[in-house]
Amino acid sequence: MTDDQPDLNPDLSPELTADLDVDPALAAAVLEIEQHIAQGGWDQPARLYALVDTARLVAQEPALASAMGLDASSAQGSLTPVEQDQLAPDRPLETVLESIVWPDGVAGCAAVVERLVLPPDADDQIPDDPAGAEEFAREHPDRQEVRIVAGATRAGSTYCALRLRAHDDDQSVVGGADLVPQLLALLGATLTDDEHTED
């Protein structure tokens, strides 16, 4: 890494950000969100974050930046996550994302969601109806609970961090640019105005 890239949490595995195709500012923001959420434990609602250019935030909103502990020296080449209002628990995150378009000042966005993951050999047994599929996943003996933090930027960069409940420690967090392609595509679509209209 070069000196102008943000420092990542030293407690995190270097493997999480070693991919040369990864935007280090986005990876740092996603991992910062993951660490913050992990402190609150499991069974949390979905969350949505705007990712703003830290230097721009410091220049345009100095009081807010100061309250967040940001200054010009920490601003270069980094993104600051800004949590949005709590999402309605009765609306799936994917549905919410389909109705969002971020303003131009937002450089990217990130979402946090907990899901049940089944082994590949269970795919053929999953019922077609959503309610049946949800019940099947909840009751499957080999299900894994996973927390996904996924982020995307206007420049097209993506990054995800996954934490399994069964391996709930910082060293077991898995990171990569394309771990959850469908969610990343939904996040990326919120950063363009081609197909979306605001609610």
matplotlib code that plots the C-alpha trace (Angstrom):
import matplotlib.pyplot as plt

x = [0.0, 1.1, 1.2, -1.9, -4.1, -6.1, -4.8, -7.0, -7.7, -4.5, -6.6, -8.1, -6.4, -4.2, -5.8, -9.0, -7.5, -4.7, -6.6, -5.0, -8.3, -9.8, -10.4, -8.6, -10.8, -14.0, -12.5, -11.5, -15.1, -16.7, -14.4, -15.0, -18.8, -18.3, -16.3, -18.8, -21.8, -20.0, -19.8, -23.6, -23.8, -26.3, -29.9, -29.7, -31.9, -30.6, -28.7, -27.8, -24.9, -24.0, -20.2, -18.9, -15.5, -13.9, -11.9, -15.1, -16.9, -14.2, -14.2, -18.0, -19.1, -16.3, -18.4, -19.8, -16.4, -14.9, -17.7, -16.9, -13.2, -12.2, -9.6, -7.8, -4.9, -7.2, -9.3, -7.1, -8.2, -10.8, -14.6, -16.7, -19.7, -22.8, -25.6, -29.1, -32.4, -33.3, -35.0, -38.6, -38.4, -41.3, -39.6, -36.8, -33.5, -33.6, -37.0, -35.7, -32.6, -34.8, -36.4, -33.2, -31.1, -28.3, -27.5, -24.3, -22.4, -22.5, -19.5, -20.8, -23.1, -23.0, -25.6, -25.6, -27.9, -28.0, -29.0, -29.3, -27.0, -27.6, -25.1, -25.2, -26.7, -29.8, -30.6, -32.8, -34.9, -35.8, -39.5, -40.5, -42.8, -40.9, -42.6, -41.8, -38.3, -37.8, -39.1, -37.0, -33.9, -34.7, -35.1, -32.3, -29.8, -26.8, -27.8, -25.2, -26.1, -24.0, -23.7, -23.0, -21.5, -21.5, -20.4, -20.2, -18.9, -19.9, -16.6, -17.8, -15.6, -17.2, -16.2, -17.9, -17.1, -18.8, -18.9, -20.4, -22.1, -20.4, -17.0, -17.7, -14.2, -12.4, -9.8, -12.6, -14.1, -14.0, -13.5, -13.6, -14.7, -17.5, -18.8, -22.5, -23.0, -26.8, -26.6, -23.7, -25.6, -28.5, -26.2, -24.5, -27.8, -28.7, -25.7, -27.0, -30.3, -30.9, -33.5, -34.6, -36.9, -37.0, -40.0]
y = [0.0, 3.5, 6.3, 8.0, 5.0, 4.7, 2.5, -0.5, -1.9, -3.7, -6.5, -7.5, -10.2, -8.7, -11.2, -9.2, -6.4, -8.1, -8.3, -5.9, -5.2, -3.9, -0.2, 0.3, 3.2, 1.1, -2.0, 0.2, 1.6, -1.8, -3.3, -0.3, -0.9, -4.6, -4.0, -1.4, -3.8, -6.8, -4.9, -5.0, -8.8, -10.7, -10.5, -6.9, -5.2, -4.4, -1.1, 1.2, 3.6, 6.5, 6.5, 10.0, 11.2, 12.2, 15.1, 16.5, 16.0, 17.8, 20.7, 21.1, 20.1, 21.0, 20.9, 17.5, 16.2, 17.5, 15.8, 12.5, 12.9, 13.6, 16.2, 17.0, 14.7, 11.7, 12.7, 12.0, 8.9, 7.7, 7.2, 7.9, 5.8, 7.7, 5.5, 6.3, 6.2, 2.8, 0.7, -0.4, -4.0, -5.1, -4.2, -6.5, -4.7, -5.7, -4.0, -0.8, -0.7, -0.9, 2.5, 4.4, 6.8, 8.5, 12.2, 13.1, 14.0, 10.3, 8.5, 5.0, 3.1, 0.0, -2.3, -4.7, -7.7, -11.0, -14.1, -17.9, -19.7, -23.3, -25.8, -26.2, -29.7, -28.2, -26.0, -28.6, -29.1, -25.4, -24.7, -22.2, -20.1, -17.5, -18.4, -22.1, -21.3, -19.2, -21.9, -24.5, -22.4, -21.7, -25.4, -26.9, -28.7, -27.4, -23.7, -21.1, -17.6, -15.0, -11.2, -9.5, -6.0, -5.1, -1.8, -0.2, 3.0, 5.2, 4.2, 0.6, -0.8, -3.3, -5.0, -7.4, -8.7, -11.8, -13.0, -16.4, -16.7, -20.0, -18.4, -15.0, -13.5, -10.9, -13.3, -15.4, -12.5, -13.2, -10.3, -10.0, -7.9, -10.1, -12.3, -11.4, -10.4, -9.8, -7.5, -5.7, -5.2, -3.7, -1.3, -0.3, 0.5, 3.0, 5.0, 5.6, 7.3, 5.2, 2.8, 4.3, 6.9, 8.2, 7.3]
z = [0.0, -0.6, 2.0, 0.6, 1.1, 4.3, 7.1, 7.7, 11.1, 12.1, 13.8, 10.4, 8.3, 5.5, 3.1, 3.3, 1.3, -0.6, -3.9, -6.3, -8.1, -4.8, -4.3, -0.9, 0.1, -0.5, 1.2, 4.3, 4.5, 4.2, 6.8, 9.1, 8.9, 9.5, 12.6, 13.9, 13.3, 14.8, 18.1, 18.3, 18.0, 15.8, 14.9, 13.8, 11.1, 7.7, 7.4, 4.6, 4.4, 2.0, 1.3, 1.0, 0.0, 3.3, 1.9, 0.4, 3.7, 5.7, 3.2, 2.9, 6.4, 8.8, 11.9, 11.1, 10.1, 13.4, 15.4, 13.6, 14.4, 10.8, 9.7, 6.5, 7.3, 7.6, 4.6, 1.6, -0.4, 2.0, 2.2, 5.2, 5.9, 6.9, 8.2, 6.8, 8.7, 9.9, 7.2, 7.6, 9.0, 6.8, 3.6, 2.3, 1.7, -2.0, -2.4, -0.7, -3.0, -6.1, -5.2, -4.2, -6.3, -4.4, -5.1, -7.0, -3.8, -2.7, -3.9, -3.1, -0.8, 1.4, 2.9, 5.8, 5.9, 7.8, 5.8, 6.0, 3.6, 2.6, 1.2, -2.6, -2.4, -0.9, -3.9, -5.6, -2.4, -1.9, -2.4, -5.1, -2.9, -0.8, 2.5, 2.0, 1.0, 4.1, 6.4, 4.6, 5.2, 8.8, 9.5, 7.4, 9.7, 7.6, 7.4, 8.2, 9.4, 7.7, 8.0, 4.6, 4.3, 0.6, -0.9, -4.4, -5.8, -8.7, -10.3, -10.4, -7.6, -5.3, -2.1, 0.4, 3.9, 5.2, 8.8, 9.7, 13.1, 13.6, 13.2, 14.8, 15.1, 13.1, 11.7, 10.1, 8.2, 4.4, 2.0, -1.7, -4.6, -5.9, -3.1, -3.4, -7.1, -7.0, -3.9, -5.4, -8.7, -6.7, -4.9, -8.1, -9.7, -6.9, -8.0, -11.5, -12.5, -15.6, -14.2, -10.9, -9.7, -6.1, -3.8]

ax = plt.figure().add_subplot(projection="3d")
ax.plot(x, y, z, "-o")
ax.set_aspect("equal")
plt.show()
